[in-house]
Amino acid sequence: MNTPERRRRWWPRSVRARTALAVASTAAAILVAIGWWLHRDVYRQSTQIARDQAQAPLLALADQLREGKMPSRRSAVPYEVVATGRSTAVASGGGMDVFAPGSPHVLPAPPRLSKSTDTDSGWYYEQRTIRIPERRAEPAGRFDLGGDTYPVLSTDIWAGELSSAEAANLGVAPDATLRAHVVVLPHTTEAITDSVNFLLLRAGLVGLVLISAVTYFTVRIALRPVEAIRAATASVTPGDPRERVSVPATGHEIAALATTINTTLQRLDDAAAQQRRFIADAAHELRSPLTTLLASLEVALAYPERTDWPTAVTTAARQTRRLQTLAEDLLLLARLDARAPTADHGPVDLAALVCQLTERYERPPDRPVTFTTDATGPASVHGRPDDYERLLRNLFDNAIRHAASHVQVTVRNQDQQVVLSVHDDGPGVPAENAERVFERFVRLDDARSRDRGGTGLGLPIARELAHHHQGTLVLVPSDTGACFRLRLPHAPPPARERTTSPAP
């Protein structure tokens, strides 16, 4: 039974061997087709040459008959002369004399033609294929019609072309029509064809061996850089991620492969470095509230009679809330980094959500900050309301943290998109830091951000949530303060909202 295991056992596993086998198989098919075409063409041309060479004896034979001479039995080609009115051959030779004298002629006699036809037609060549019967060891005159088929060249000597003396010398009636047949022997053609077939077979086998060998070693040489790339890639370890493969100076596909692998390794190195920085920053952020919490509790336990317990509990609660917020932010970033699919809860009206949040948003106690909302109508987007609420809260928290007195929120529908802008009147962000504010644990004003509870994860989480919903979040240039612009794909409202009731 031809099982997959058995096929894998005999099928070569090496790319070099597989390529050589595939090329050899293709070359064999091509060589067989070419050999068959050459065989047919050589046979056809050899047969044509043999027929052309048989025309000279036929012309000489016709000239002798017109002169009334009986042709010789010794001939390089088999021939036979037949005539109307006679059941036996007028003359034969070249091997046709093996038939018994007085037996019926082997080749057909010409039809009897009229005098006018004789005069008008002249003489001609006729080339056709005739089955020559084999002689049997039985009474004379009997032949087996199972002989081979040979091409035959014929020409006619019409009645009236011979004089009475020439006709009498040939033993035919003066009004008889003679037909001279010359058999085209295929032996030379077959010998030439067999020789060509043998040469083609040997040349084909040698060519297949050479093609397979050249293909094998060519692929082997071509795959040497691939083996070097494999070895270099295998040596890359987490402890030494800076290892790179050598790029060949050839500029072909292998060089492109090496460049792609180096680019991939560089991305992995950057991701690993970013992950290490993230872990270090997270540990640093966790250490600060834990240290404060532990110190407060240790002091309270060491001096319980002198501890202001409400203040100590308040400090512990504040640091615990900070740890809880940081843990939630880290878990959310982990989910977003994993690209975990979320269920689509249908369209969400972003304009209505902005109005709800701004109405009940808690203002900072140290300074008055007013919210102004500008929304022209419903702005539907696809996604989860909780994700959008988290995104907006992070943007609002950042705006309030840096605003002097006012935060402007604008929602618009533009070109199949919902565009939301959050603009504060604070000190703004320098142009060179427009992208750094979206990096994790980055604080441009570290002391004030720590005092006000910032972890440096609000804006990164907001951008990740925007990307998670096929949107973008960027910091756009502004004359005063900072302006963050969110773009999300527009979602059509539900059918019941699009349908309007008829006018009464």
C-alpha positions as CSV (number, residue, x, y, z in Angstrom):
1,M,0.0,0.0,0.0
2,N,1.4,3.4,-1.0
3,T,1.1,5.2,2.3
4,P,2.3,8.7,3.0
5,E,5.1,7.3,5.2
6,R,6.3,5.1,2.4
7,R,6.2,8.0,0.0
8,R,8.2,10.1,2.4
9,R,10.7,7.3,2.6
10,W,11.7,7.3,-1.0
11,W,11.0,10.9,-1.8
12,P,14.1,13.0,-1.3
13,R,14.0,15.5,1.6
14,S,16.8,17.7,0.3
15,V,15.9,20.8,-1.6
16,R,18.9,20.2,-3.9
17,A,17.8,16.6,-4.7
18,R,14.1,17.6,-5.2
19,T,15.1,20.5,-7.5
20,A,17.4,18.2,-9.5
21,L,14.7,15.5,-9.7
22,A,12.1,18.1,-10.8
23,V,14.4,19.6,-13.5
24,A,15.5,16.1,-14.7
25,S,11.8,15.1,-15.0
26,T,11.0,18.2,-16.9
27,A,14.0,17.9,-19.1
28,A,13.2,14.2,-19.8
29,A,9.7,15.1,-20.9
30,I,11.1,17.9,-23.2
31,L,13.7,15.6,-24.6
32,V,11.2,12.8,-25.3
33,A,9.0,15.3,-27.2
34,I,12.0,16.6,-29.1
35,G,13.2,13.0,-29.8
36,W,9.8,12.0,-31.1
37,W,9.7,15.0,-33.4
38,L,13.2,14.4,-34.7
39,H,12.4,10.7,-35.2
40,R,9.3,11.6,-37.4
41,D,11.2,14.3,-39.2
42,V,14.3,12.2,-39.9
43,Y,12.1,9.3,-41.1
44,R,10.1,11.6,-43.4
45,Q,13.2,13.3,-44.9
46,S,15.0,9.9,-45.3
47,T,12.0,8.5,-47.1
48,Q,11.8,11.6,-49.3
49,I,15.5,11.2,-50.2
50,A,15.0,7.5,-51.0
51,R,12.1,8.4,-53.3
52,D,14.2,11.1,-55.0
53,Q,17.0,8.6,-55.5
54,A,14.6,6.1,-57.0
55,Q,13.6,8.5,-59.8
56,A,16.9,8.1,-61.6
57,P,16.5,4.3,-62.2
58,L,12.8,4.9,-63.2
59,L,13.8,7.5,-65.9
60,A,16.6,5.1,-67.2
61,L,14.1,2.2,-67.3
62,A,11.6,4.3,-69.2
63,D,14.2,5.4,-71.7
64,Q,15.3,1.8,-72.4
65,L,11.7,0.8,-72.9
66,R,11.0,3.6,-75.4
67,E,14.1,2.4,-77.3
68,G,12.7,-1.1,-77.4
69,K,15.4,-2.5,-75.2
70,M,14.7,-5.1,-72.6
71,P,16.1,-3.9,-69.3
72,S,18.5,-6.0,-67.3
73,R,17.4,-8.1,-64.4
74,R,20.3,-6.8,-62.4
75,S,19.2,-3.5,-60.8
76,A,19.9,-1.6,-57.6
77,V,16.2,-1.3,-57.0
78,P,13.3,-3.7,-57.5
79,Y,11.3,-2.9,-60.7
80,E,8.6,-4.5,-62.8
81,V,7.2,-3.6,-66.2
82,V,3.6,-4.5,-66.9
83,A,1.4,-4.0,-69.9
84,T,-2.2,-4.1,-70.9
85,G,-3.3,-7.3,-72.4
86,R,-0.7,-9.4,-70.5
87,S,-1.1,-11.3,-67.3
88,T,2.6,-11.7,-66.7
89,A,5.3,-9.1,-66.2
90,V,7.1,-7.8,-69.4
91,A,10.3,-7.4,-67.4
92,S,11.4,-7.5,-63.7
93,G,14.6,-7.2,-61.8
94,G,16.3,-6.1,-58.7
95,G,14.9,-8.9,-56.6
96,M,11.5,-9.1,-58.2
97,D,12.7,-12.1,-60.3
98,V,12.2,-14.3,-57.3
99,F,8.7,-14.8,-58.5
100,A,8.3,-17.8,-60.8
101,P,8.5,-17.1,-64.6
102,G,5.1,-17.0,-66.1
103,S,3.3,-16.1,-62.8
104,P,0.9,-13.2,-62.7
105,H,2.6,-9.8,-62.4
106,V,2.9,-8.5,-58.9
107,L,2.1,-4.9,-59.5
108,P,-1.2,-3.8,-61.1
109,A,-1.4,-3.4,-64.9
110,P,-2.4,0.1,-66.3
111,P,-5.9,0.6,-67.6
112,R,-6.4,0.7,-71.4
113,L,-6.6,4.3,-72.5
114,S,-7.9,5.9,-75.7
115,K,-5.6,7.2,-78.4
116,S,-6.6,10.8,-77.8
117,T,-5.9,10.4,-74.1
118,D,-2.5,8.9,-74.9
119,T,-1.6,11.7,-77.2
120,D,-2.8,14.5,-74.8
121,S,-1.5,13.1,-71.6
122,G,2.1,12.3,-72.5
123,W,4.0,10.6,-69.7
124,Y,4.0,11.2,-65.9
125,Y,5.2,10.0,-62.6
126,E,2.9,8.2,-60.2
127,Q,3.9,7.7,-56.5
128,R,1.7,5.5,-54.4
129,T,2.0,2.8,-51.7
130,I,1.4,-0.8,-52.8
131,R,1.4,-4.1,-50.8
132,I,3.9,-6.4,-52.5
133,P,2.8,-10.0,-51.9
134,E,5.2,-12.6,-50.6
135,R,6.0,-15.8,-52.5
136,R,4.6,-19.0,-51.0
137,A,6.0,-22.5,-51.4
138,E,3.0,-23.7,-53.3
139,P,2.1,-24.2,-57.0
140,A,3.3,-21.4,-59.2
141,G,1.1,-18.4,-59.6
142,R,-0.2,-18.4,-56.1
143,F,0.8,-15.5,-53.8
144,D,0.1,-14.6,-50.2
145,L,-1.3,-11.0,-50.0
146,G,0.1,-10.6,-46.5
147,G,3.3,-8.9,-47.6
148,D,4.8,-5.6,-46.6
149,T,3.7,-2.2,-47.9
150,Y,6.3,-0.2,-49.9
151,P,6.2,3.1,-51.7
152,V,6.2,2.7,-55.5
153,L,7.2,5.2,-58.3
154,S,5.5,4.6,-61.6
155,T,5.5,6.0,-65.1
156,D,3.5,5.1,-68.1
157,I,4.5,4.6,-71.7
158,W,1.4,5.2,-73.7
159,A,0.2,3.4,-76.8
160,G,1.7,4.8,-79.9
161,E,5.0,5.9,-78.3
162,L,6.6,2.5,-79.4
163,S,7.1,1.4,-83.0
164,S,5.9,-2.0,-84.2
165,A,9.5,-3.3,-84.1
166,E,10.1,-1.9,-80.6
167,A,6.8,-3.4,-79.4
168,A,7.6,-6.8,-80.9
169,N,11.1,-6.7,-79.4
170,L,9.5,-6.2,-76.0
171,G,6.8,-8.8,-76.6
172,V,3.8,-6.6,-76.3
173,A,1.1,-5.5,-78.7
174,P,1.6,-2.3,-80.6
175,D,-1.5,-0.7,-79.0
176,A,-0.4,-1.8,-75.4
177,T,0.3,0.7,-72.7
178,L,3.3,-0.1,-70.5
179,R,3.7,0.9,-66.9
180,A,7.1,0.8,-65.2
181,H,7.2,0.4,-61.4
182,V,10.2,1.1,-59.2
183,V,9.9,0.0,-55.6
184,V,11.4,2.5,-53.0
185,L,13.3,0.3,-50.5
186,P,12.8,1.6,-46.9
187,H,15.8,-0.3,-45.5
188,T,18.2,2.7,-45.7
189,T,15.6,4.9,-44.2
190,E,14.9,2.6,-41.4
191,A,18.7,2.1,-40.8
192,I,19.2,5.9,-40.7
193,T,16.2,6.3,-38.3
194,D,17.4,3.6,-36.0
195,S,20.9,5.1,-35.9
196,V,19.4,8.5,-35.1
197,N,17.2,7.0,-32.4
198,F,20.1,5.3,-30.8
199,L,22.2,8.5,-30.9
200,L,19.2,10.5,-29.5
201,L,18.8,7.9,-26.7
202,R,22.4,8.1,-25.7
203,A,22.6,11.9,-26.0
204,G,19.3,12.2,-24.0
205,L,20.6,10.0,-21.1
206,V,23.9,11.8,-21.0
207,G,22.1,15.1,-21.1
208,L,19.8,14.1,-18.3
209,V,22.7,13.1,-16.1
210,L,24.5,16.4,-16.8
211,I,21.4,18.5,-16.3
212,S,20.7,16.8,-13.0
213,A,24.3,17.1,-11.8
214,V,24.5,20.8,-12.9
215,T,21.2,21.6,-11.2
216,Y,22.2,19.8,-8.0
217,F,25.5,21.6,-7.6
218,T,24.1,24.9,-8.8
219,V,21.3,24.8,-6.2
220,R,23.9,23.7,-3.6
221,I,26.0,26.7,-4.3
222,A,23.0,29.0,-4.4
223,L,21.8,27.7,-1.0
224,R,25.1,28.3,0.8
225,P,24.1,31.8,1.8
226,V,20.8,30.4,3.0
227,E,22.6,27.9,5.2
228,A,24.8,30.7,6.5
229,I,21.7,32.7,7.3
230,R,20.1,29.7,9.0
231,A,23.2,29.2,11.2
232,A,23.4,32.9,12.1
233,T,19.7,33.0,12.9
234,A,20.0,29.9,15.0
235,S,22.7,31.6,17.1
236,V,20.4,34.5,18.1
237,T,19.5,34.1,21.8
238,P,17.7,36.2,24.2
239,G,21.0,37.0,25.9
240,D,22.5,38.3,22.7
241,P,19.7,39.6,20.5
242,R,22.0,41.9,18.5
243,E,23.3,39.1,16.3
244,R,22.7,39.8,12.6
245,V,23.1,37.8,9.4
246,S,25.5,38.8,6.7
247,V,23.8,40.3,3.6
248,P,25.4,39.1,0.3
249,A,26.5,41.8,-2.1
250,T,24.8,40.1,-5.0
251,G,21.5,42.0,-4.7
252,H,19.3,38.9,-5.5
253,E,16.5,37.3,-3.6
254,I,18.8,35.8,-0.9
255,A,20.1,39.3,-0.2
256,A,16.5,40.5,0.2
257,L,15.9,37.5,2.5
258,A,18.9,38.4,4.7
259,T,17.7,42.0,4.8
260,T,14.2,41.0,5.8
261,I,15.6,38.7,8.5
262,N,17.8,41.5,9.9
263,T,14.8,43.8,9.9
264,T,12.7,41.2,11.7
265,L,15.5,40.6,14.3
266,Q,15.8,44.4,14.8
267,R,12.0,44.6,15.4
268,L,12.2,41.8,17.9
269,D,15.2,43.4,19.6
270,D,13.3,46.7,19.8
271,A,10.2,44.9,21.1
272,A,12.3,43.1,23.7
273,A,14.0,46.3,24.7
274,Q,10.7,48.1,24.9
275,Q,9.3,45.3,27.0
276,R,12.3,45.5,29.4
277,R,11.8,49.2,29.7
278,F,8.1,48.7,30.3
279,I,8.8,46.2,33.1
280,A,11.4,48.5,34.7
281,D,9.1,51.5,34.5
282,A,6.1,49.5,35.8
283,A,8.3,48.2,38.7
284,H,9.4,51.7,39.4
285,E,5.8,53.0,39.4
286,L,4.7,50.2,41.7
287,R,7.6,50.7,44.0
288,S,6.8,54.3,44.8
289,P,3.2,53.8,46.2
290,L,4.3,50.6,47.9
291,T,7.2,52.3,49.6
292,T,4.9,55.2,50.8
293,L,2.3,52.7,51.9
294,L,4.7,50.5,53.8
295,A,6.5,53.5,55.4
296,S,3.2,54.9,56.6
297,L,2.1,51.6,58.1
298,E,5.4,50.9,59.7
299,V,5.5,54.3,61.4
300,A,1.9,53.8,62.6
301,L,2.7,50.4,64.0
302,A,5.9,51.7,65.7
303,Y,4.3,54.6,67.4
304,P,0.6,53.8,67.7
305,E,-0.1,56.2,70.5
306,R,1.3,59.1,68.5
307,T,-0.1,58.2,65.1
308,D,-2.9,60.2,63.6
309,W,-4.9,57.2,62.4
310,P,-7.4,58.9,60.2
311,T,-4.5,60.6,58.3
312,A,-2.6,57.3,58.1
313,V,-5.6,55.4,56.8
314,T,-6.3,58.2,54.3
315,T,-2.7,58.0,53.0
316,A,-2.9,54.2,52.8
317,A,-6.2,54.4,50.9
318,R,-4.8,57.0,48.5
319,Q,-1.7,54.9,47.7
320,T,-3.9,51.7,47.4
321,R,-6.2,53.5,44.9
322,R,-3.0,54.5,43.0
323,L,-1.9,50.9,42.9
324,Q,-5.3,49.8,41.8
325,T,-5.4,52.3,39.0
326,L,-1.9,51.3,37.9
327,A,-2.8,47.6,37.9
328,E,-5.9,48.3,35.9
329,D,-3.9,50.3,33.4
330,L,-1.3,47.6,33.0
331,L,-3.9,44.9,32.5
332,L,-5.7,47.0,29.9
333,L,-2.4,47.6,28.0
334,A,-1.7,43.9,28.1
335,R,-5.1,43.1,26.6
336,L,-4.6,45.8,23.9
337,D,-1.1,44.6,23.1
338,A,-2.4,41.0,22.7
339,R,-4.9,42.4,20.1
340,A,-7.6,40.4,21.9
341,P,-10.8,40.5,19.8
342,T,-13.7,42.3,21.4
343,A,-17.4,41.8,20.6
344,D,-18.9,44.6,18.6
345,H,-21.7,46.1,20.7
346,G,-23.1,48.1,17.8
347,P,-23.0,51.8,17.2
348,V,-22.2,54.3,20.0
349,D,-23.2,57.9,19.9
350,L,-19.9,59.6,20.8
351,A,-21.5,63.1,21.0
352,A,-24.0,61.9,23.6
353,L,-21.3,60.1,25.5
354,V,-19.2,63.3,25.6
355,C,-22.1,65.3,26.9
356,Q,-22.8,62.8,29.7
357,L,-19.2,62.7,30.8
358,T,-18.7,66.4,30.8
359,E,-21.8,67.0,32.8
360,R,-20.8,64.8,35.7
361,Y,-17.1,65.1,35.4
362,E,-15.3,66.0,38.7
363,R,-13.5,69.3,38.5
364,P,-10.1,69.9,40.3
365,P,-10.5,71.5,43.7
366,D,-7.4,73.8,43.4
367,R,-8.6,75.8,40.4
368,P,-11.9,76.3,38.4
369,V,-11.9,74.5,35.0
370,T,-14.9,74.8,32.8
371,F,-16.0,72.3,30.0
372,T,-17.4,73.5,26.7
373,T,-19.0,70.9,24.4
374,D,-19.7,71.6,20.7
375,A,-21.5,68.8,18.9
376,T,-23.7,69.4,15.9
377,G,-25.5,66.1,16.0
378,P,-25.2,62.4,16.6
379,A,-21.8,60.9,15.9
380,S,-22.1,57.1,15.7
381,V,-19.1,54.8,15.9
382,H,-18.7,51.1,16.3
383,G,-17.3,49.6,19.5
384,R,-17.9,49.1,23.2
385,P,-19.2,52.0,25.3
386,D,-16.8,51.1,28.1
387,D,-13.8,51.4,25.9
388,Y,-14.9,54.8,24.5
389,E,-15.6,56.1,28.0
390,R,-12.1,55.0,29.2
391,L,-10.6,56.8,26.1
392,L,-12.5,60.0,26.7
393,R,-11.8,60.0,30.5
394,N,-8.0,59.7,29.8
395,L,-8.2,62.6,27.4
396,F,-10.3,64.7,29.8
397,D,-7.9,63.8,32.7
398,N,-4.9,65.0,30.7
399,A,-6.7,68.2,29.6
400,I,-7.8,69.1,33.2
401,R,-4.4,68.3,34.6
402,H,-2.8,70.9,32.4
403,A,-5.6,73.4,31.7
404,A,-5.5,76.8,33.2
405,S,-9.2,77.4,33.3
406,H,-11.0,76.0,30.2
407,V,-11.3,72.8,28.1
408,Q,-13.1,72.8,24.7
409,V,-14.5,69.5,23.4
410,T,-15.7,69.4,19.7
411,V,-17.4,66.5,17.9
412,R,-17.9,66.6,14.1
413,N,-18.9,64.2,11.3
414,Q,-16.4,64.6,8.4
415,D,-15.9,62.4,5.3
416,Q,-17.3,59.2,6.8
417,Q,-15.4,59.8,10.0
418,V,-16.1,61.1,13.5
419,V,-13.6,63.7,14.5
420,L,-13.3,64.6,18.2
421,S,-11.0,67.4,19.5
422,V,-10.0,68.1,23.1
423,H,-8.3,71.5,23.5
424,D,-7.1,72.9,26.8
425,D,-5.6,76.4,27.5
426,G,-2.6,75.1,29.4
427,P,1.1,75.5,28.6
428,G,1.0,73.2,25.6
429,V,3.5,70.6,24.4
430,P,6.6,71.4,22.4
431,A,6.6,70.2,18.8
432,E,9.6,67.9,19.4
433,N,7.6,66.0,22.1
434,A,4.4,65.5,20.1
435,E,5.0,61.8,19.9
436,R,6.8,61.3,23.2
437,V,3.6,62.1,25.1
438,F,2.2,58.8,23.8
439,E,5.1,56.7,25.1
440,R,4.4,54.7,28.2
441,F,5.4,56.1,31.6
442,V,6.6,59.4,30.0
443,R,5.9,62.6,31.9
444,L,7.0,65.9,30.5
445,D,6.3,67.5,33.9
446,D,7.1,64.6,36.2
447,A,6.7,66.3,39.6
448,R,3.3,67.8,38.9
449,S,2.0,64.6,37.3
450,R,3.0,62.5,40.2
451,D,1.4,64.9,42.7
452,R,-1.8,64.8,40.7
453,G,-2.0,61.1,40.4
454,G,-0.7,60.7,36.8
455,T,1.1,57.4,35.9
456,G,2.2,58.3,32.4
457,L,-0.2,55.7,30.9
458,G,-3.3,57.7,30.1
459,L,-2.4,59.0,26.7
460,P,-0.8,55.6,25.6
461,I,-3.9,53.8,26.6
462,A,-6.1,56.3,24.7
463,R,-4.0,55.9,21.5
464,E,-4.1,52.1,21.8
465,L,-7.9,52.2,22.3
466,A,-8.2,54.4,19.2
467,H,-6.1,52.0,17.2
468,H,-8.1,49.1,18.5
469,H,-11.2,50.7,17.0
470,Q,-9.4,51.4,13.6
471,G,-9.0,55.1,14.5
472,T,-6.1,57.5,15.2
473,L,-5.2,59.9,18.0
474,V,-2.6,62.6,17.4
475,L,-1.4,65.9,19.0
476,V,-2.1,68.6,16.5
477,P,-0.3,72.1,16.5
478,S,-2.2,74.7,18.4
479,D,-1.6,78.4,19.1
480,T,-2.5,78.0,22.8
481,G,-2.5,74.9,25.0
482,A,-2.6,71.3,23.6
483,C,-5.1,70.0,21.2
484,F,-5.6,66.2,20.8
485,R,-7.6,65.0,17.8
486,L,-9.3,61.6,17.6
487,R,-10.6,60.2,14.3
488,L,-12.8,57.1,14.2
489,P,-14.7,55.4,11.3
490,H,-18.3,56.6,11.2
491,A,-21.0,53.9,11.9
492,P,-24.5,54.3,10.5
493,P,-27.2,54.5,13.3
494,P,-29.6,51.6,13.8
495,A,-32.4,51.1,11.4
496,R,-35.0,52.3,13.9
497,E,-33.2,55.6,14.3
498,R,-32.8,56.1,10.5
499,T,-36.5,55.5,9.9
500,T,-38.6,58.6,10.4
501,S,-42.3,58.6,11.1
502,P,-44.6,60.1,8.5
503,A,-45.9,63.6,9.0
504,P,-49.4,63.7,10.5
